[in-house]
Amino acid sequence: MGTFEEFFETLVGRQIGDHAKPIAVLDDHGYYLPLHSLIEHSIRERFAREALREVLRFGTELEPLVDWLAAEAAAPVTADPERFLPMGPKNPSGGSAPSPST
C-alpha cells in the first residue's frame, strides 16, 4: 500500500466507478486494524454504505486475499456508484441537484 491518500483515492475511485478493481489490504501485524475499524465505523454511522464491504477486503493471510482478488477480478462488474455513495441516489430528473440559494 502506498500513502493513505493513495489508498483513499483508489477506494473513492472504485466507489464512483473510475475503476472496477477489488481492493485488498494485507494486515499481518495489525498495523491497519485502526484503518479497518475506521471504515467499519463509517459504515455503522452511515457515512459510507455497506456495499463498500463488497469491494474492500482486509486480511491477515496473503493466500486468501489473493484468491479473493482473483475471483473478484474475474467476475463481471457494472459500475454502480449509487450503491456506494452515502448521499443516496442522484436527482431523479437526471440533472444535478439544485444548488443551495445564497
N, C-alpha and C positions, 0 to 999 in steps of 0.2 A: 504494500500500500504506500502511496506517496504521502503527500501532506493531507491534513484534514480537509483543506479547501478542495483538493483534487477528488477526495472521496465523495464529498457532498456534491461537487459538480457532476460527477458520474451518476450519483444517486438521483439528483434532480433531473439530469438528462434522461434517465430511464423513466422517471415519473411523467415527464412532459412529452415523451415519445421521440426524443432525439436519437435514441438507440433502443434496441430490444434485447440487450445482453443481460444475463443474470449477474449478480454481484455477490461474491463470497469473501468473507473475512476469516482468515486463519488466526485463531487466538490461542496459541499453545501455552502461554504463560499468564493468561488472564489480563493482559495489558488492555485489550479492547472491551473488557467487561463493562466499564463505565459508558463507553460509546453505545454498546448494545442496550444497556439499561436506559440511556437517554432516548434512544429510538423507541423502545418499548413504552417508555413514559409518554412520549409524544403521541403514540397511538392510543394509549389509555385516555389521555386528556383531549383526544380528538383534534390534535394539531396535525396529525398525519393519519392516513387511512390504513385499515388493516390489510389492504391489498399490497402494501409495501412488503409484508412478510413473504409474499409470493415470489418476489424478485431479489430479495436480500437474505442471505443465509450466513450465520455465524457458526463456527465450529472449532473444535479443539484438535481434530484429526484431519490430515490432508486428504486421505483417500476418499472418505465420504463426501467431502466438499468438491473434489474433482469429479466424482461420479454424478453429483447433483448438477454441477456446471455443465457437464456433457449432456445430461438428459434435458436440461432446460434449453441449452443451445440448439438441440436437435428438434425441439418442439416448435411448431409454427406459432408465431406471435403476431398479434394485431395490436398496434399501438392504440391504447385507450386511456389517454391522460386523465379523463374524468373519473376513472376508477381510483386514481391516486391523489388527485388534488383535493386538499382539505376544504376548499371553499365551495365545493359542490359543483353541479353542472353549470355550463355556460348559460348565458341568456337564451331562453327558448326560441327567440326570434331569429337566432343565428348571428346577430350582431354582437358587438361588445357591450358590456354592461354600461349603463349611463354613468357619467362622471358626477360625483357629488357637487352640488352647487356651492359656490363660494360666497 
